[in-house]
Amino acid sequence: MHALPLAVMAFILYVAAASWQALTLTRRVSSRTGLVRSFGLLALMCQTPLAIGLLDQGASLLPGITTSAVLISGLAVLTLLIVSLFKPVLNVAVGLFPLTGMILLLAIGLPSPERHPGMTPGIALHALSSALAFSLLAIAAFQAILLGIQNQALRHHHIRGVVQSLPPLTSMERILFELIWAGMALLSLAIASGFVFLDDMFAQHLVHKTVLSLLAWLIFATLLVCHLWLGWRGMRAVSWTLVGYLVLLLAYFGSKFVLEVLLAQG
């Protein structure tokens, strides 16, 4: 198996799918959801052997930054493809697919460092729920960006182009909060299972991830409560979603970057 050709093929397919969906958004081509899903699925099939290859370098309790990025981005793509069968969220592919392709190209030649094995069922539950939460909230973040574009366009009375291709504003907001609710349920499970099954969630190598994950949970929880009780929506919901996901992004990859890149070089 040659990693580079697979990564390049996946990148091309991801970009092709995202490009068609972008052209659909700008009303330059007709909608072809089947084509976009098919290209996305083919790209994911190219990505899967790369992810397996990274995992085979060391059955690790805590995968390194490159392995984590490849696994989680692939899971986010799979989640999007499945959710898009039931909800009009395929426009998220415009941002998610090229990003996933870039992650694959960057991951080639940068194997994740090995760690001590120890994947018990409890830890597997923690890892899976964490990855699923991150994936769903990634889709929510891209959905929030589209919602923000739609809000700004309507506020300035620009109703042509992208805005015409998006679902109604109320549907976009409803889908955003449905994604956040589902992501929060999984994030809550991930945090709870971490406290139960990991030896010490506040150990030196985990403390930053734990604190930032709890902060992200608090941000999303505040948004959901205020949405229910105070009617938060629109740009405020967009801002809180993006801030919450940025904190979660730092929780998942910030500490790994410091430990595996900065400190390793030092």
C-alpha beads as a LAMMPS data file, in Angstrom:
LAMMPS data file: protein, C-alpha beads

266 atoms
265 bonds

1 atom types
1 bond types

-500.0 500.0 xlo xhi
-500.0 500.0 ylo yhi
-500.0 500.0 zlo zhi

Masses

1 110.0

Atoms # bond

1 1 1 0.000 0.000 0.000
2 1 1 1.426 3.373 -1.029
3 1 1 0.236 6.161 1.241
4 1 1 0.960 9.143 -0.995
5 1 1 -1.103 8.034 -4.045
6 1 1 -4.047 7.212 -1.779
7 1 1 -3.781 10.577 -0.030
8 1 1 -3.568 12.445 -3.345
9 1 1 -6.541 10.528 -4.744
10 1 1 -8.578 11.242 -1.611
11 1 1 -7.623 14.918 -1.798
12 1 1 -8.703 15.155 -5.456
13 1 1 -12.036 13.456 -4.733
14 1 1 -12.684 15.631 -1.688
15 1 1 -11.915 18.808 -3.631
16 1 1 -14.055 17.661 -6.576
17 1 1 -17.034 16.965 -4.296
18 1 1 -16.599 20.261 -2.436
19 1 1 -16.223 22.191 -5.698
20 1 1 -19.446 20.811 -7.121
21 1 1 -21.310 21.622 -3.929
22 1 1 -19.820 25.139 -3.930
23 1 1 -20.943 25.642 -7.538
24 1 1 -24.382 24.395 -6.496
25 1 1 -24.464 26.973 -3.708
26 1 1 -23.633 29.735 -6.154
27 1 1 -26.304 28.371 -8.526
28 1 1 -23.852 27.731 -11.355
29 1 1 -24.667 24.035 -11.647
30 1 1 -27.660 21.933 -10.727
31 1 1 -27.728 20.076 -7.427
32 1 1 -26.196 16.582 -7.559
33 1 1 -26.275 15.335 -3.984
34 1 1 -25.674 11.767 -5.129
35 1 1 -22.531 12.809 -6.971
36 1 1 -21.196 14.774 -3.982
37 1 1 -21.893 11.885 -1.599
38 1 1 -20.347 9.359 -3.975
39 1 1 -17.137 11.367 -4.366
40 1 1 -17.024 11.909 -0.619
41 1 1 -17.496 8.201 0.037
42 1 1 -14.800 7.235 -2.488
43 1 1 -12.414 9.705 -0.857
44 1 1 -13.236 8.238 2.540
45 1 1 -12.505 4.759 1.195
46 1 1 -9.054 6.013 0.126
47 1 1 -8.572 7.569 3.562
48 1 1 -9.470 4.435 5.520
49 1 1 -6.306 2.413 4.704
50 1 1 -4.203 5.434 5.675
51 1 1 -5.950 5.651 9.032
52 1 1 -5.510 1.910 9.608
53 1 1 -1.847 2.199 8.679
54 1 1 -1.306 4.956 11.224
55 1 1 -3.024 2.917 13.921
56 1 1 -0.899 -0.128 13.079
57 1 1 2.224 1.861 13.917
58 1 1 1.272 1.475 17.542
59 1 1 -1.971 0.356 19.218
60 1 1 -2.050 3.448 21.352
61 1 1 -4.107 4.579 24.283
62 1 1 -3.759 8.202 23.211
63 1 1 -3.097 8.516 19.449
64 1 1 -0.713 11.248 18.342
65 1 1 -1.742 14.443 16.631
66 1 1 -1.476 13.151 13.038
67 1 1 -3.330 9.920 13.755
68 1 1 -6.020 11.779 15.679
69 1 1 -6.464 14.335 12.892
70 1 1 -6.811 11.658 10.195
71 1 1 -9.203 9.522 12.267
72 1 1 -11.416 12.376 13.457
73 1 1 -11.596 14.113 10.076
74 1 1 -12.580 10.804 8.467
75 1 1 -15.199 10.215 11.135
76 1 1 -16.519 13.750 10.570
77 1 1 -16.873 13.028 6.843
78 1 1 -18.681 9.752 7.544
79 1 1 -20.974 11.475 10.035
80 1 1 -21.764 14.219 7.533
81 1 1 -22.556 11.705 4.783
82 1 1 -24.944 9.838 7.082
83 1 1 -26.617 12.927 8.553
84 1 1 -27.033 14.420 5.056
85 1 1 -29.383 11.542 4.214
86 1 1 -31.841 12.950 6.758
87 1 1 -30.967 16.644 7.091
88 1 1 -29.950 19.275 4.489
89 1 1 -26.385 19.640 5.770
90 1 1 -24.400 18.619 2.690
91 1 1 -23.332 22.247 2.151
92 1 1 -20.954 21.706 5.076
93 1 1 -18.897 19.591 2.648
94 1 1 -17.704 22.811 0.983
95 1 1 -15.469 23.427 3.983
96 1 1 -15.068 20.014 5.582
97 1 1 -14.003 17.986 2.535
98 1 1 -11.028 20.152 1.417
99 1 1 -9.875 20.463 5.028
100 1 1 -9.905 16.671 5.387
101 1 1 -7.957 16.314 2.147
102 1 1 -5.323 18.772 3.358
103 1 1 -5.017 16.886 6.659
104 1 1 -4.300 13.685 4.734
105 1 1 -1.569 15.275 2.642
106 1 1 0.051 16.839 5.697
107 1 1 -0.117 13.552 7.633
108 1 1 1.919 11.640 5.047
109 1 1 5.424 11.077 6.358
110 1 1 4.539 12.328 9.834
111 1 1 3.692 9.138 11.759
112 1 1 2.100 9.446 15.161
113 1 1 4.436 8.562 18.035
114 1 1 3.826 5.265 19.743
115 1 1 2.385 5.080 23.222
116 1 1 1.749 2.273 25.635
117 1 1 -1.195 0.072 24.651
118 1 1 -4.140 -0.272 26.970
119 1 1 -7.445 0.052 25.100
120 1 1 -9.945 -1.364 27.578
121 1 1 -13.675 -1.286 26.762
122 1 1 -14.142 1.718 29.050
123 1 1 -11.332 3.644 27.415
124 1 1 -12.648 2.635 23.983
125 1 1 -16.024 4.128 24.973
126 1 1 -14.270 7.339 26.008
127 1 1 -12.251 7.530 22.790
128 1 1 -15.221 6.780 20.519
129 1 1 -17.600 9.209 22.228
130 1 1 -14.889 11.896 22.173
131 1 1 -14.287 11.426 18.450
132 1 1 -18.010 11.393 17.633
133 1 1 -18.611 14.518 19.742
134 1 1 -15.761 16.321 18.021
135 1 1 -17.065 15.252 14.594
136 1 1 -20.649 16.340 15.202
137 1 1 -19.596 19.657 16.686
138 1 1 -17.248 20.180 13.719
139 1 1 -20.265 19.860 11.432
140 1 1 -22.128 22.262 13.747
141 1 1 -19.262 24.773 13.441
142 1 1 -19.385 24.684 9.628
143 1 1 -23.179 24.930 9.808
144 1 1 -22.762 27.991 12.030
145 1 1 -20.474 29.604 9.440
146 1 1 -23.096 29.083 6.736
147 1 1 -25.775 30.418 9.077
148 1 1 -23.630 33.485 9.757
149 1 1 -23.204 34.123 6.021
150 1 1 -26.943 33.734 5.548
151 1 1 -27.731 36.085 8.443
152 1 1 -25.398 38.784 7.184
153 1 1 -26.701 38.519 3.624
154 1 1 -30.330 38.797 4.703
155 1 1 -29.508 41.677 7.044
156 1 1 -28.088 43.599 4.081
157 1 1 -30.958 42.482 1.823
158 1 1 -28.732 40.328 -0.379
159 1 1 -31.088 37.529 -1.323
160 1 1 -29.396 36.229 -4.460
161 1 1 -26.655 33.676 -4.924
162 1 1 -25.715 31.527 -1.940
163 1 1 -28.673 32.610 0.192
164 1 1 -31.120 31.315 -2.417
165 1 1 -29.479 27.899 -2.338
166 1 1 -29.522 27.471 1.437
167 1 1 -32.520 26.147 3.368
168 1 1 -34.705 28.764 5.124
169 1 1 -33.085 30.582 8.035
170 1 1 -35.319 28.884 10.605
171 1 1 -34.374 25.456 9.234
172 1 1 -30.677 26.325 9.310
173 1 1 -30.946 27.382 12.959
174 1 1 -32.958 24.316 13.919
175 1 1 -30.398 22.004 12.333
176 1 1 -27.572 23.867 14.076
177 1 1 -29.093 23.346 17.508
178 1 1 -29.954 19.719 16.750
179 1 1 -26.286 19.131 15.914
180 1 1 -25.185 20.891 19.098
181 1 1 -27.607 18.883 21.260
182 1 1 -26.327 15.610 19.770
183 1 1 -22.710 16.723 20.076
184 1 1 -23.255 17.796 23.679
185 1 1 -24.753 14.436 24.588
186 1 1 -21.670 12.687 23.218
187 1 1 -19.300 15.220 24.781
188 1 1 -20.976 14.668 28.159
189 1 1 -20.526 10.910 27.733
190 1 1 -16.884 11.411 26.757
191 1 1 -16.125 13.558 29.792
192 1 1 -18.011 11.297 32.185
193 1 1 -16.390 8.114 30.840
194 1 1 -12.996 9.806 31.041
195 1 1 -13.426 10.499 34.744
196 1 1 -14.641 6.933 35.316
197 1 1 -12.186 4.928 33.216
198 1 1 -8.997 7.001 33.043
199 1 1 -6.693 6.893 36.039
200 1 1 -6.363 10.648 36.463
201 1 1 -8.057 13.160 34.165
202 1 1 -5.950 15.910 35.738
203 1 1 -2.595 14.204 35.212
204 1 1 0.076 16.447 33.738
205 1 1 -0.380 15.193 30.156
206 1 1 -4.202 15.391 30.344
207 1 1 -4.932 18.450 32.471
208 1 1 -5.079 20.923 29.572
209 1 1 -7.379 18.669 27.567
210 1 1 -9.628 18.116 30.580
211 1 1 -9.906 21.786 31.538
212 1 1 -10.504 22.957 27.963
213 1 1 -13.048 20.164 27.309
214 1 1 -14.961 21.197 30.423
215 1 1 -14.814 24.836 29.316
216 1 1 -16.130 23.899 25.867
217 1 1 -18.917 21.881 27.496
218 1 1 -19.826 24.905 29.621
219 1 1 -19.900 27.209 26.578
220 1 1 -22.189 24.899 24.603
221 1 1 -24.368 24.264 27.668
222 1 1 -24.760 28.014 28.213
223 1 1 -25.735 28.470 24.561
224 1 1 -28.360 25.715 24.727
225 1 1 -29.861 26.952 28.003
226 1 1 -29.986 30.561 26.802
227 1 1 -31.478 29.439 23.500
228 1 1 -34.279 27.685 25.364
229 1 1 -34.900 30.334 28.017
230 1 1 -33.759 33.596 26.470
231 1 1 -34.267 32.889 22.786
232 1 1 -30.628 33.209 21.752
233 1 1 -30.263 32.722 17.990
234 1 1 -28.808 34.381 14.943
235 1 1 -25.289 35.771 15.113
236 1 1 -25.099 35.255 18.863
237 1 1 -25.654 31.527 18.377
238 1 1 -23.079 31.534 15.574
239 1 1 -20.477 33.271 17.746
240 1 1 -20.955 31.015 20.758
241 1 1 -20.842 27.891 18.570
242 1 1 -17.579 28.918 16.933
243 1 1 -15.978 29.948 20.231
244 1 1 -17.054 26.656 21.845
245 1 1 -15.628 24.649 18.962
246 1 1 -12.385 26.613 18.983
247 1 1 -11.938 25.759 22.662
248 1 1 -12.722 22.108 21.891
249 1 1 -10.216 22.187 19.042
250 1 1 -7.563 23.430 21.453
251 1 1 -8.554 20.707 23.909
252 1 1 -8.131 17.918 21.354
253 1 1 -5.112 19.143 19.422
254 1 1 -3.559 22.021 21.349
255 1 1 -2.042 19.878 24.093
256 1 1 -0.946 17.231 21.569
257 1 1 0.795 19.903 19.501
258 1 1 2.632 21.242 22.540
259 1 1 3.675 17.788 23.766
260 1 1 4.578 16.203 20.434
261 1 1 5.903 19.143 18.432
262 1 1 7.039 22.048 20.571
263 1 1 8.404 20.125 23.562
264 1 1 9.850 17.387 21.346
265 1 1 11.820 19.968 19.383
266 1 1 12.934 21.629 22.585

Bonds

1 1 1 2
2 1 2 3
3 1 3 4
4 1 4 5
5 1 5 6
6 1 6 7
7 1 7 8
8 1 8 9
9 1 9 10
10 1 10 11
11 1 11 12
12 1 12 13
13 1 13 14
14 1 14 15
15 1 15 16
16 1 16 17
17 1 17 18
18 1 18 19
19 1 19 20
20 1 20 21
21 1 21 22
22 1 22 23
23 1 23 24
24 1 24 25
25 1 25 26
26 1 26 27
27 1 27 28
28 1 28 29
29 1 29 30
30 1 30 31
31 1 31 32
32 1 32 33
33 1 33 34
34 1 34 35
35 1 35 36
36 1 36 37
37 1 37 38
38 1 38 39
39 1 39 40
40 1 40 41
41 1 41 42
42 1 42 43
43 1 43 44
44 1 44 45
45 1 45 46
46 1 46 47
47 1 47 48
48 1 48 49
49 1 49 50
50 1 50 51
51 1 51 52
52 1 52 53
53 1 53 54
54 1 54 55
55 1 55 56
56 1 56 57
57 1 57 58
58 1 58 59
59 1 59 60
60 1 60 61
61 1 61 62
62 1 62 63
63 1 63 64
64 1 64 65
65 1 65 66
66 1 66 67
67 1 67 68
68 1 68 69
69 1 69 70
70 1 70 71
71 1 71 72
72 1 72 73
73 1 73 74
74 1 74 75
75 1 75 76
76 1 76 77
77 1 77 78
78 1 78 79
79 1 79 80
80 1 80 81
81 1 81 82
82 1 82 83
83 1 83 84
84 1 84 85
85 1 85 86
86 1 86 87
87 1 87 88
88 1 88 89
89 1 89 90
90 1 90 91
91 1 91 92
92 1 92 93
93 1 93 94
94 1 94 95
95 1 95 96
96 1 96 97
97 1 97 98
98 1 98 99
99 1 99 100
100 1 100 101
101 1 101 102
102 1 102 103
103 1 103 104
104 1 104 105
105 1 105 106
106 1 106 107
107 1 107 108
108 1 108 109
109 1 109 110
110 1 110 111
111 1 111 112
112 1 112 113
113 1 113 114
114 1 114 115
115 1 115 116
116 1 116 117
117 1 117 118
118 1 118 119
119 1 119 120
120 1 120 121
121 1 121 122
122 1 122 123
123 1 123 124
124 1 124 125
125 1 125 126
126 1 126 127
127 1 127 128
128 1 128 129
129 1 129 130
130 1 130 131
131 1 131 132
132 1 132 133
133 1 133 134
134 1 134 135
135 1 135 136
136 1 136 137
137 1 137 138
138 1 138 139
139 1 139 140
140 1 140 141
141 1 141 142
142 1 142 143
143 1 143 144
144 1 144 145
145 1 145 146
146 1 146 147
147 1 147 148
148 1 148 149
149 1 149 150
150 1 150 151
151 1 151 152
152 1 152 153
153 1 153 154
154 1 154 155
155 1 155 156
156 1 156 157
157 1 157 158
158 1 158 159
159 1 159 160
160 1 160 161
161 1 161 162
162 1 162 163
163 1 163 164
164 1 164 165
165 1 165 166
166 1 166 167
167 1 167 168
168 1 168 169
169 1 169 170
170 1 170 171
171 1 171 172
172 1 172 173
173 1 173 174
174 1 174 175
175 1 175 176
176 1 176 177
177 1 177 178
178 1 178 179
179 1 179 180
180 1 180 181
181 1 181 182
182 1 182 183
183 1 183 184
184 1 184 185
185 1 185 186
186 1 186 187
187 1 187 188
188 1 188 189
189 1 189 190
190 1 190 191
191 1 191 192
192 1 192 193
193 1 193 194
194 1 194 195
195 1 195 196
196 1 196 197
197 1 197 198
198 1 198 199
199 1 199 200
200 1 200 201
201 1 201 202
202 1 202 203
203 1 203 204
204 1 204 205
205 1 205 206
206 1 206 207
207 1 207 208
208 1 208 209
209 1 209 210
210 1 210 211
211 1 211 212
212 1 212 213
213 1 213 214
214 1 214 215
215 1 215 216
216 1 216 217
217 1 217 218
218 1 218 219
219 1 219 220
220 1 220 221
221 1 221 222
222 1 222 223
223 1 223 224
224 1 224 225
225 1 225 226
226 1 226 227
227 1 227 228
228 1 228 229
229 1 229 230
230 1 230 231
231 1 231 232
232 1 232 233
233 1 233 234
234 1 234 235
235 1 235 236
236 1 236 237
237 1 237 238
238 1 238 239
239 1 239 240
240 1 240 241
241 1 241 242
242 1 242 243
243 1 243 244
244 1 244 245
245 1 245 246
246 1 246 247
247 1 247 248
248 1 248 249
249 1 249 250
250 1 250 251
251 1 251 252
252 1 252 253
253 1 253 254
254 1 254 255
255 1 255 256
256 1 256 257
257 1 257 258
258 1 258 259
259 1 259 260
260 1 260 261
261 1 261 262
262 1 262 263
263 1 263 264
264 1 264 265
265 1 265 266
